[in-house]
Amino acid sequence: MVIGRTVLERFPAGGPRGSWPAEEFAHARRQEGMPAEVVMDLATDTFLVILRAAEGVD
């Protein structure tokens, strides 16, 4: 279960390159060892590069 997230960067969805800048940024973070991923925030029409915070298993 996901209980939170940290937004590392935001990229406008209407940009000429679409999600590429967000994907490139996330890829660079993954190369640094961060489990970054790209999600779409429909409410703001923005691609977000995030780190998810997972709930611990008891």
Secondary structure, DSSP 8 states (H G I E B T S, - for coil): -EEEEEEEEEEETTSTTTTHHHHHHHHHHHHTT---EEEEETTTTEEEEEEEEE----
